Amino acid sequence: MNKLYIQSTDLTSLLIEPTGYCNANCPHCPRYTDDGYLHDYIPEEHLTIDAFRHGLNQKNLTNLQVVNFAGATGDPIMNPNIEDLIEFFNFVPSIRLDTNGSIRNPAWWSRLARFSNLTVVWSIDGLEDTNCLYRIGTDYQTIISNAQAYISSGGNAVWKCIIFKHNQHQIAEVKKTAKAMGFKGIQFVKAYDYRFQEQKVWPVMVKGTQLHTISPSSLSEDEITAHSVDPTKIHESSGKLSNILCPWMKNRSAYINLLGELMPCCMMTHETTNNYPGSTKFKNTIGNFKNISLYHNTMDEIFKNYYGSNFNQSLMDVNTMQDVCAKSCKNAIVDNSKIIGFRVPTKNHDNN
């Protein structure tokens, strides 16, 4: 009989959010309100190695191919113990880490290059005169010095550049600079139009003060992404699990947030905050948030007891499915008035 939950031996990829801290004030980041204040539901905490040591058994993660350290609300490098977190997964073929790069110093970055299976994706949105217009609070020269130290020490680096109107003219120069520095790839992505809330000009605010404005790129998404040269490949599961509706778990992926809580996907991260819409329904499904914490339970206990048949059953009806699931995976496949599956969204993780 096909099981209705996944086990740690099934996992092929993990997305991990190591921290709720960030040094930047990027205007479209879900970390901040539109007027530039930190959302009151963002927990400024760091994930610790204790969550992994208690909740994960390395011997059971036999199919794990990719671990991605990324930030929904923080920059992974802000975690003071990020090296320990990376070291824990050093047996995994591919580790990816996203950062704005304006944290720590060249000596630290040179040391990080010792992880041969690590690829660092540097979010640098243009050159010195334009990167600062979106990556508020970062320093371009610090970023370049850190990146060069990492690359020169043998580190695998990819330059990720979000394109707006103010930096779209620099695509060719960014490619030239990345190549000269030794980046192994470059990703150009268009800033999501929905972030501008149908406005042609978006005010960049920090704690109620407007600094300047930004606008969406006039180039199409295809025109922008066509310039990407990225040799790294994001792992795709070779098989799917039967009788599981959640597209992430069906594709043998899972998410660990900065509180050490195991969830099906990164879209659910805010569901564990008391004042966030949808948290009540989520609580009704899993009970106390302690139940899904790797500090208190193992991954397999959480999968079996809280993302098993009850969770799967809740996704089959629009009245009981999680709010974030209805919003993010809204392309439901319906049969006889019952939801039997979801079409995976084309974008399931924030590009900013």
GIPE-V135016 format. One record per residue. PHI is phi in whole degrees, -180 to 180 (* if undefined). Layout:
phi
PHI
PHI
//
This chain:
phi
*
-72
-77
-99
-144
-99
-119
-61
-70
-84
-59
-112
-149
-130
-108
-126
-104
-81
-159
-104
-102
-150
-91
-110
-127
-61
-65
-97
-69
-65
-69
-117
-75
-62
-97
87
-107
-66
-60
-72
-97
-84
-80
-87
-138
-113
-70
-115
-64
-61
-63
-72
-64
-85
-94
-118
-111
-57
-67
-88
-87
-72
-107
-69
-110
-139
-122
-118
-89
-139
-121
-78
-133
-151
-100
-51
-72
-70
-69
-65
-114
-61
-64
-65
-66
-66
-58
-58
-102
-66
-83
-82
-56
-137
-120
-121
-141
-103
-156
-83
80
-97
-127
72
-133
-56
-63
-66
-67
-62
-67
-66
-66
-67
-83
-70
-93
-98
-118
-98
-99
-92
-85
-125
-95
117
-105
-59
-82
-119
-57
-71
-76
-111
-82
-62
95
-100
-120
-60
-65
-64
-60
-64
-64
-65
-64
-66
-64
-64
-67
-63
-91
101
-73
-89
-130
-127
-93
-110
-126
-83
-100
-119
-66
-76
-126
-66
-78
-102
-55
-64
-69
-64
-61
-65
-66
-61
-65
-64
-80
101
-62
-82
-165
-146
-116
-106
-130
-83
-59
-59
-62
-65
-65
-85
51
66
-101
-81
-131
-114
-74
-89
-114
-131
51
85
-108
-82
-92
-171
-129
-131
-135
-68
-66
-86
-84
-78
-61
-65
-62
-77
-67
-63
-86
-70
-134
-126
-75
-77
-121
-77
-62
-116
-59
-82
-158
-112
-93
-77
65
-119
-84
-58
-62
-68
-68
-62
-93
63
-125
-153
-134
-120
-89
-67
-92
81
-92
-89
-135
-61
-154
-70
-67
-92
-58
-81
-68
-93
-101
-64
-106
-102
-57
102
-66
-64
-66
-66
-61
-62
-85
-107
78
-69
-62
-60
-65
-106
-88
-72
-73
-119
-136
-82
-56
-68
-64
-68
-59
-71
-87
-124
-122
-92
-65
-65
-66
-60
-65
-65
-80
-86
-137
-63
-81
-115
-63
-62
-57
-67
-69
-64
-80
-87
-117
-73
-81
-78
-100
-110
-139
53
67
-112
-78
-112
174
-135
-83
-64
-60
-69
-127
-115
-152
-60
-86
-104
//
